[in-house]
Amino acid sequence: MACSQRRVLTAGEQLIAEGALANKLFIIVSGEAAIYRSLAGREEVIARLKPGATVGEIGIVDRAPRSAKVVADDALVLLELEHKILEEVSESLLVKLYRNLALILATRLRETNDMLDNVADFSTNA
């Protein structure tokens, strides 16, 4: 927490641009955010995040360009962690952080797999 910066966004303000450099991780303190992906030439909301959720964890792990756009649904208060901070913390803290990120990513992958199963079932039955 001591390594983070507080950040405040207003409703409709963009936090992350799809394709942008990934160098920060965010934790939502209050408010909600929407995650958008470009799908078949349209922007679609693929998730909504509430307080306690992390944003940008994939980019912190693999340093690849951002995979989605994130926009504040309403007033949003976040904690912001820059990637360079991860190089300065103790190894034991880093292990805990990456373990938590792995659990978050595993949960999101399972949710995505469930969603894809539902889409496949819908397509088969349509």
C-alpha positions in Angstrom: 0.0 0.0 0.0 2.8 2.4 0.8 4.2 1.9 -2.7 0.9 2.8 -4.4 -0.5 6.1 -5.6 -4.1 7.1 -5.2 -5.9 8.0 -8.4 -9.4 9.4 -9.0 -11.4 9.2 -12.2 -14.8 10.7 -13.1 -17.6 8.8 -14.8 -16.7 8.0 -18.4 -13.0 8.6 -18.0 -10.7 6.0 -19.6 -8.3 4.3 -17.3 -6.6 1.9 -19.8 -6.6 2.0 -23.6 -6.6 -1.3 -25.5 -3.1 -1.8 -27.1 -1.4 0.6 -24.7 1.9 -0.2 -22.9 1.2 -2.2 -19.8 3.2 -0.7 -16.9 0.7 -0.3 -14.1 -1.6 -2.4 -11.9 -4.7 -0.9 -10.4 -6.9 -1.9 -7.4 -10.4 -0.5 -7.3 -11.1 1.1 -3.9 -14.5 2.5 -4.7 -16.8 2.9 -7.7 -17.1 0.6 -10.7 -15.4 0.2 -14.1 -16.3 -1.5 -17.3 -14.0 -3.5 -19.5 -14.4 -3.2 -23.2 -13.0 -5.4 -26.0 -13.1 -4.8 -29.7 -15.0 -7.8 -31.1 -16.0 -8.1 -34.8 -15.5 -4.4 -35.3 -17.6 -3.3 -32.3 -16.7 -2.4 -28.7 -18.4 -4.8 -26.3 -18.5 -4.7 -22.5 -17.1 -8.0 -21.4 -17.0 -7.4 -17.6 -17.7 -4.9 -14.8 -15.4 -4.6 -11.9 -16.3 -3.6 -8.4 -14.3 -2.4 -5.3 -11.5 -4.9 -4.4 -11.0 -5.9 -8.0 -7.7 -5.6 -9.8 -7.2 -4.1 -13.2 -4.2 -4.5 -15.4 -2.8 -7.6 -13.8 -2.2 -9.4 -17.1 0.0 -6.6 -18.4 2.0 -6.5 -15.2 2.7 -10.2 -15.5 3.6 -10.4 -19.3 4.4 -6.8 -20.1 2.4 -7.2 -23.4 0.1 -4.4 -24.7 -3.2 -4.0 -22.9 -5.8 -6.5 -24.1 -8.8 -4.3 -23.3 -10.1 -0.8 -22.6 -11.2 0.1 -19.1 -13.5 3.0 -18.4 -14.9 4.4 -15.1 -18.7 3.7 -14.9 -19.0 6.3 -12.1 -16.6 8.1 -9.8 -13.7 5.7 -9.4 -11.0 5.7 -6.7 -8.0 3.4 -7.4 -4.6 2.5 -6.0 -2.0 2.5 -8.8 1.2 0.4 -8.7 3.9 1.0 -11.2 5.8 -2.1 -12.6 9.1 -0.6 -11.4 7.9 -0.9 -7.8 7.8 -4.6 -8.2 11.5 -4.6 -8.8 12.1 -2.8 -5.5 10.1 -4.9 -3.0 11.3 -7.8 -1.1 11.3 -11.3 -2.7 8.8 -12.6 -0.1 6.3 -9.8 -0.8 6.8 -10.4 -4.5 6.0 -14.1 -4.1 2.8 -13.2 -2.3 1.8 -10.7 -4.9 2.4 -13.0 -7.8 0.5 -15.8 -6.0 -2.5 -13.6 -5.6 -2.3 -12.5 -9.2 -2.1 -16.1 -10.3 -5.3 -16.8 -8.3 -7.1 -13.8 -9.8 -6.1 -14.8 -13.3 -7.1 -18.5 -12.8 -10.5 -17.4 -11.5 -11.0 -15.1 -14.5 -9.9 -17.8 -16.9 -12.4 -20.2 -15.4 -15.2 -17.6 -15.7 -14.2 -17.0 -19.4 -14.3 -20.8 -20.0 -17.8 -21.0 -18.5 -18.9 -18.1 -20.6 -17.5 -19.7 -23.8 -19.3 -23.0 -22.8 -22.6 -21.1 -22.5 -22.0 -19.4 -25.9 -21.3 -22.8 -27.5 -24.4 -24.3 -25.9 -26.5 -21.4 -27.2 -25.0 -21.7 -30.7 -25.7 -25.4 -30.8 -29.3 -25.0 -29.6 -30.1 -22.0 -31.8 
